[in-house]
Amino acid sequence: MKKINFLNSNKNYLGLKQPNFNNSKVIIVPFGLEKTVTYGKGTKNGPDMILDASHQLELYDDEFKKETYMDFNPLTLKINKIPLKLTDSLNYLSNTVEKILSVNKFPLILGGEHTITSACIKPFVAKNKELLIIHFDAHTDLRNTYEKNINSHACVMRRCLDHKNVKIISLGIRSTSAKEIDFINKNKSRIKIFWAKNYGSWDINELIKLIKNKKIYITFDVDVFDPSIMASTGTPEPGGLEWNFILKLLRKIIKNSQLLGVDINELAPIKNLNSCNFLVSKLVYKILSYKFSK
C-alpha cells in the first residue's frame, strides 16, 4: 500500500497536508462507480464532490471538544481509472479493500452507486466467522435480479446475503417490493428491518442488544435521509430520517460494537446544491470521530 499513490492536500479529504502513513488509521477510497443506476444519475461524481466539500469543514467537533481528525489522520487513495466492466470494477474494489486491511488501516469507501457494498464486504466476510451489516437506506435492495442484472444496485443487499455468515439490520426503510417482502419473511433470522414510518418510537435498546459487541460493517445509502435535506440522490423517498437522529444512532451503534469498515453511497450531486455534498462530507467526519475519538 505504501507504493500506491494518495491524493495531496488540493484534492484529499479535509484538504490537509498528507499525514505520515504510519500515523494514519484510515484510508478513504473514492470510488465513483456508476453502471446500474436506473433513475437519477450522477453518482460517479459523488466522491469528488464529497472531497471538495470537505475542504470547507470546521475541524473542531463540539461533541468531543477538539479537532478529532488528529485521532485518525485520514489518507485518501488515488484511484486512476475504474474498469469498464462491472465485475472487473467490483473485483478491483474488493482487492483494494483487502490491501487496506493487510496494512491494518480502516477503510471508508465513497461511492458511487450502492452496488459497491457487495465488493467492499468480501474481505470482511472471508476474515470473520460472522458479519453483521448495518444498512442505512430508504430501500431494502433485496431483489434477486433487476433489469436482468443480479449486480444491480437494487440487488446489493441480496448479494451480501449470498454469504451465509452475513446478517443485516436495515434502518430507515420505506420502499420495497412484494417479492422482497416475501424474501424478508422467509429469512427473519438474518434480516431485521426498522421501518422509517415509526422511527420516532423505535426501541433503541433492542437495536443495541442486536449489535452489542458484534463485528459490524456499515453501508450508508444517503437516501435514508429525508429528501428535504438530501435531494441529491438518484431515488429520493419521502418520509426519511433527519440528521440529529441519525447521528444519535451512529453514536450508539459504533460505541457498542466493533466497526470494521464503512461505505457511503448514492450521492448524485446537483449543480449549485452544495448543502447535500457538505452534509455527506460531514457525515464522514462524524462516523470517523465516533470510531476513533474519545
DOGU-862167 format. One record per residue (C-alpha): chain; x, y, z. Coordinates in Angstrom, 3 decimals. Last residue first. Example, Ala and Ser with C-alpha at 12.3 -4.5 7.8 and 13.67 -1.06 7.14 Angstrom:
# DOGU-862167
ATOM; mol; u; v; w
ATOM; A; 13.670; -1.060; 7.140
ATOM; A; 12.300; -4.500; 7.800
***
This chain:
# DOGU-862167
ATOM; mol; u; v; w
ATOM; A; -12.739; 9.556; 22.953
ATOM; A; -12.135; 9.701; 19.217
ATOM; A; -11.611; 6.818; 16.770
ATOM; A; -14.949; 5.346; 15.710
ATOM; A; -17.263; 8.182; 16.668
ATOM; A; -14.872; 10.650; 15.014
ATOM; A; -14.715; 8.555; 11.863
ATOM; A; -18.516; 8.487; 11.655
ATOM; A; -18.750; 12.235; 12.340
ATOM; A; -16.188; 13.176; 9.678
ATOM; A; -17.838; 11.011; 7.013
ATOM; A; -21.219; 12.559; 7.862
ATOM; A; -19.612; 15.983; 7.477
ATOM; A; -18.745; 15.187; 3.867
ATOM; A; -22.217; 13.811; 3.312
ATOM; A; -23.827; 17.025; 4.571
ATOM; A; -21.420; 19.190; 2.556
ATOM; A; -22.337; 17.491; -0.693
ATOM; A; -26.020; 17.918; 0.160
ATOM; A; -25.604; 21.604; 1.043
ATOM; A; -23.807; 22.286; -2.242
ATOM; A; -26.902; 22.461; -4.399
ATOM; A; -25.268; 24.614; -7.105
ATOM; A; -25.231; 21.737; -9.609
ATOM; A; -26.892; 18.615; -8.250
ATOM; A; -24.632; 15.915; -6.870
ATOM; A; -25.732; 12.256; -7.050
ATOM; A; -24.826; 10.890; -3.605
ATOM; A; -25.645; 7.183; -3.795
ATOM; A; -23.014; 5.808; -1.383
ATOM; A; -21.255; 5.807; 1.946
ATOM; A; -19.154; 2.725; 2.724
ATOM; A; -17.865; 1.741; 6.118
ATOM; A; -15.425; -0.674; 7.745
ATOM; A; -14.697; -2.860; 10.765
ATOM; A; -16.912; -1.365; 13.477
ATOM; A; -16.747; -3.416; 16.675
ATOM; A; -19.980; -2.756; 18.519
ATOM; A; -21.499; -0.708; 21.341
ATOM; A; -19.945; 2.708; 20.728
ATOM; A; -20.363; 2.441; 16.956
ATOM; A; -24.076; 1.700; 17.232
ATOM; A; -24.742; 4.329; 19.898
ATOM; A; -23.008; 7.156; 18.036
ATOM; A; -24.439; 6.090; 14.703
ATOM; A; -27.981; 6.088; 16.065
ATOM; A; -27.635; 9.528; 17.667
ATOM; A; -26.074; 10.860; 14.464
ATOM; A; -29.062; 9.509; 12.531
ATOM; A; -31.485; 11.265; 14.861
ATOM; A; -29.555; 14.528; 14.542
ATOM; A; -29.655; 14.472; 10.736
ATOM; A; -33.236; 13.507; 9.986
ATOM; A; -34.743; 10.254; 8.760
ATOM; A; -36.882; 9.825; 5.660
ATOM; A; -40.591; 10.212; 4.951
ATOM; A; -40.396; 10.917; 1.243
ATOM; A; -38.157; 8.766; -0.976
ATOM; A; -35.294; 10.029; -3.142
ATOM; A; -34.165; 7.678; -5.935
ATOM; A; -30.984; 9.031; -7.543
ATOM; A; -29.695; 11.205; -4.725
ATOM; A; -29.064; 14.902; -4.373
ATOM; A; -32.283; 15.911; -2.602
ATOM; A; -30.922; 15.201; 0.860
ATOM; A; -32.254; 17.691; 3.441
ATOM; A; -35.907; 17.827; 2.362
ATOM; A; -35.288; 14.452; 0.725
ATOM; A; -35.440; 12.787; 4.173
ATOM; A; -32.208; 10.978; 4.834
ATOM; A; -32.066; 7.242; 4.073
ATOM; A; -31.342; 8.387; 0.504
ATOM; A; -27.731; 8.737; 1.640
ATOM; A; -27.139; 4.993; 1.312
ATOM; A; -24.919; 4.076; 4.263
ATOM; A; -23.293; 0.655; 4.490
ATOM; A; -21.916; -0.019; 7.932
ATOM; A; -19.905; -3.157; 8.700
ATOM; A; -20.219; -4.859; 12.053
ATOM; A; -18.363; -7.210; 14.341
ATOM; A; -20.720; -7.721; 17.259
ATOM; A; -20.069; -6.436; 20.783
ATOM; A; -23.731; -5.452; 21.188
ATOM; A; -25.396; -5.260; 17.764
ATOM; A; -28.769; -6.858; 18.463
ATOM; A; -28.866; -5.676; 22.069
ATOM; A; -28.219; -2.097; 20.930
ATOM; A; -31.112; -2.285; 18.470
ATOM; A; -33.469; -3.516; 21.192
ATOM; A; -32.338; -0.649; 23.414
ATOM; A; -33.134; 1.752; 20.576
ATOM; A; -36.758; 0.630; 20.574
ATOM; A; -38.022; 2.689; 17.648
ATOM; A; -40.894; 5.012; 18.513
ATOM; A; -39.916; 8.070; 16.491
ATOM; A; -38.816; 5.761; 13.682
ATOM; A; -42.423; 4.742; 13.004
ATOM; A; -42.670; 5.229; 9.227
ATOM; A; -38.930; 4.652; 8.783
ATOM; A; -39.168; 0.892; 9.212
ATOM; A; -36.518; -0.837; 11.340
ATOM; A; -35.997; -4.109; 9.464
ATOM; A; -34.192; -7.195; 10.771
ATOM; A; -32.857; -9.763; 8.312
ATOM; A; -30.986; -12.993; 9.038
ATOM; A; -33.367; -14.921; 11.302
ATOM; A; -36.326; -13.369; 9.510
ATOM; A; -35.331; -15.017; 6.244
ATOM; A; -38.641; -16.284; 4.788
ATOM; A; -40.487; -13.106; 5.771
ATOM; A; -37.732; -10.982; 4.219
ATOM; A; -37.912; -12.919; 0.934
ATOM; A; -41.689; -12.448; 0.769
ATOM; A; -41.253; -8.743; 1.487
ATOM; A; -38.702; -8.577; -1.324
ATOM; A; -41.136; -10.204; -3.740
ATOM; A; -43.824; -7.663; -2.808
ATOM; A; -41.475; -4.752; -3.419
ATOM; A; -39.722; -2.218; -1.172
ATOM; A; -39.752; 1.423; -0.085
ATOM; A; -39.723; 2.943; 3.405
ATOM; A; -36.603; 1.550; 5.055
ATOM; A; -34.912; 3.784; 7.648
ATOM; A; -32.632; 1.195; 9.230
ATOM; A; -31.780; -2.249; 7.884
ATOM; A; -30.122; -4.820; 10.151
ATOM; A; -28.451; -7.482; 8.055
ATOM; A; -26.840; -10.885; 8.663
ATOM; A; -23.827; -12.377; 6.893
ATOM; A; -22.191; -15.755; 7.546
ATOM; A; -24.028; -17.493; 4.710
ATOM; A; -22.650; -15.152; 2.045
ATOM; A; -25.355; -14.785; -0.608
ATOM; A; -26.767; -12.313; 1.929
ATOM; A; -24.462; -9.615; 0.548
ATOM; A; -25.826; -10.261; -2.932
ATOM; A; -29.353; -9.763; -1.580
ATOM; A; -28.171; -6.490; -0.034
ATOM; A; -26.932; -5.299; -3.435
ATOM; A; -29.939; -6.214; -5.532
ATOM; A; -31.383; -2.765; -6.352
ATOM; A; -27.837; -1.504; -7.086
ATOM; A; -27.856; -4.060; -9.884
ATOM; A; -25.458; -6.984; -9.578
ATOM; A; -28.008; -9.678; -10.475
ATOM; A; -28.784; -7.823; -13.717
ATOM; A; -31.798; -8.794; -15.830
ATOM; A; -33.426; -5.376; -15.249
ATOM; A; -33.323; -6.178; -11.551
ATOM; A; -32.305; -9.508; -10.075
ATOM; A; -32.546; -11.190; -6.685
ATOM; A; -34.252; -8.141; -5.270
ATOM; A; -33.165; -7.302; -1.718
ATOM; A; -32.317; -3.604; -2.067
ATOM; A; -34.460; -2.835; 1.037
ATOM; A; -34.899; 0.813; 0.070
ATOM; A; -34.725; 4.064; 2.069
ATOM; A; -31.299; 3.050; 3.337
ATOM; A; -28.970; 2.686; 6.333
ATOM; A; -27.758; -0.941; 6.422
ATOM; A; -25.863; -2.175; 9.444
ATOM; A; -24.187; -5.329; 8.187
ATOM; A; -23.444; -8.009; 10.770
ATOM; A; -20.514; -10.252; 9.902
ATOM; A; -19.966; -13.705; 11.353
ATOM; A; -16.980; -16.078; 11.273
ATOM; A; -14.772; -13.234; 10.146
ATOM; A; -11.861; -12.957; 7.686
ATOM; A; -13.522; -14.026; 4.443
ATOM; A; -16.667; -11.997; 5.079
ATOM; A; -14.523; -8.979; 5.881
ATOM; A; -12.571; -9.283; 2.609
ATOM; A; -15.851; -9.629; 0.675
ATOM; A; -17.609; -6.668; 2.308
ATOM; A; -16.465; -3.958; -0.091
ATOM; A; -17.485; -5.817; -3.235
ATOM; A; -21.145; -6.298; -2.296
ATOM; A; -21.122; -2.752; -0.945
ATOM; A; -20.083; -1.162; -4.244
ATOM; A; -23.513; -1.848; -5.768
ATOM; A; -24.772; 1.173; -3.831
ATOM; A; -23.790; 3.563; -6.592
ATOM; A; -20.698; 5.732; -6.419
ATOM; A; -19.470; 5.716; -3.820
ATOM; A; -17.100; 6.743; -1.008
ATOM; A; -15.298; 3.897; 0.732
ATOM; A; -14.016; 4.071; 4.293
ATOM; A; -11.334; 1.503; 5.039
ATOM; A; -9.604; 1.263; 8.443
ATOM; A; -5.892; 0.526; 8.184
ATOM; A; -4.013; -2.550; 9.346
ATOM; A; -1.690; -2.878; 6.330
ATOM; A; -3.464; -6.012; 5.078
ATOM; A; -6.827; -4.340; 5.698
ATOM; A; -6.055; -1.680; 3.101
ATOM; A; -4.896; -4.330; 0.638
ATOM; A; -8.149; -6.275; 1.071
ATOM; A; -10.157; -3.094; 0.482
ATOM; A; -8.319; -2.564; -2.813
ATOM; A; -8.808; -6.187; -3.839
ATOM; A; -12.552; -5.890; -3.257
ATOM; A; -12.630; -2.652; -5.285
ATOM; A; -10.837; -4.211; -8.239
ATOM; A; -13.142; -7.227; -8.100
ATOM; A; -16.164; -4.909; -8.188
ATOM; A; -14.813; -2.955; -11.144
ATOM; A; -13.957; -6.136; -13.042
ATOM; A; -17.493; -7.409; -12.479
ATOM; A; -18.917; -4.127; -13.768
ATOM; A; -16.794; -3.998; -16.938
ATOM; A; -15.295; -0.575; -17.664
ATOM; A; -12.591; -0.695; -15.005
ATOM; A; -12.411; 2.338; -12.659
ATOM; A; -9.462; 4.566; -13.513
ATOM; A; -6.756; 6.346; -11.545
ATOM; A; -7.992; 5.875; -7.996
ATOM; A; -5.828; 7.969; -5.661
ATOM; A; -6.374; 6.881; -2.078
ATOM; A; -7.175; 9.479; 0.547
ATOM; A; -5.244; 9.320; 3.828
ATOM; A; -7.042; 10.094; 7.050
ATOM; A; -5.322; 11.265; 10.237
ATOM; A; -7.342; 9.186; 12.759
ATOM; A; -7.161; 10.907; 16.149
ATOM; A; -5.879; 14.161; 14.647
ATOM; A; -9.138; 14.412; 12.697
ATOM; A; -10.949; 14.975; 16.005
ATOM; A; -10.258; 18.669; 16.331
ATOM; A; -11.365; 19.005; 19.944
ATOM; A; -14.342; 19.368; 22.265
ATOM; A; -15.592; 15.846; 21.509
ATOM; A; -19.227; 16.731; 20.848
ATOM; A; -18.317; 20.236; 19.613
ATOM; A; -16.090; 18.875; 16.857
ATOM; A; -13.390; 21.298; 15.713
ATOM; A; -12.353; 20.553; 12.130
ATOM; A; -14.601; 23.122; 10.512
ATOM; A; -15.469; 21.662; 7.129
ATOM; A; -14.865; 23.712; 3.973
ATOM; A; -12.199; 21.427; 2.488
ATOM; A; -14.652; 18.574; 2.984
ATOM; A; -16.848; 19.986; 0.224
ATOM; A; -14.244; 19.065; -2.418
ATOM; A; -13.854; 15.541; -1.060
ATOM; A; -17.609; 14.982; -1.077
ATOM; A; -17.880; 16.477; -4.574
ATOM; A; -15.159; 14.171; -5.891
ATOM; A; -16.796; 11.118; -4.313
ATOM; A; -20.266; 11.858; -5.692
ATOM; A; -19.402; 12.470; -9.330
ATOM; A; -19.976; 8.850; -10.404
ATOM; A; -23.297; 9.055; -8.558
ATOM; A; -24.619; 11.347; -11.307
ATOM; A; -27.876; 9.766; -12.433
ATOM; A; -31.473; 9.928; -11.282
ATOM; A; -33.439; 6.866; -12.371
ATOM; A; -31.991; 3.408; -13.100
ATOM; A; -28.413; 3.355; -11.827
ATOM; A; -26.579; 0.199; -12.981
ATOM; A; -23.092; 1.360; -14.059
ATOM; A; -21.991; 4.233; -11.859
ATOM; A; -18.885; 3.542; -9.757
ATOM; A; -17.359; 6.694; -8.309
ATOM; A; -14.874; 5.044; -5.971
ATOM; A; -13.189; 7.496; -3.632
ATOM; A; -11.327; 5.260; -1.130
ATOM; A; -10.550; 6.781; 2.261
ATOM; A; -7.706; 5.197; 4.186
ATOM; A; -7.909; 5.499; 7.948
ATOM; A; -5.525; 4.979; 10.873
ATOM; A; -2.773; 7.321; 9.695
ATOM; A; 0.356; 7.768; 11.772
ATOM; A; 2.362; 5.154; 9.870
ATOM; A; 1.493; 6.681; 6.519
ATOM; A; 2.570; 10.158; 7.581
ATOM; A; -0.229; 12.598; 7.015
ATOM; A; -0.821; 14.388; 3.699
ATOM; A; -1.193; 18.080; 4.448
ATOM; A; -4.879; 18.534; 4.985
ATOM; A; -7.565; 19.336; 2.423
ATOM; A; -10.251; 17.644; 4.534
ATOM; A; -10.350; 14.544; 2.300
ATOM; A; -7.792; 14.790; -0.496
ATOM; A; -7.827; 17.033; -3.571
ATOM; A; -5.516; 20.001; -3.034
ATOM; A; -3.969; 18.426; 0.060
ATOM; A; -2.432; 15.590; -1.938
ATOM; A; -4.184; 12.419; -3.105
ATOM; A; -2.503; 9.139; -2.281
ATOM; A; -0.451; 6.991; -4.613
ATOM; A; 0.125; 3.305; -4.035
ATOM; A; 3.666; 2.249; -3.130
ATOM; A; 2.926; 2.372; 0.584
ATOM; A; 0.000; 0.000; 0.000
***
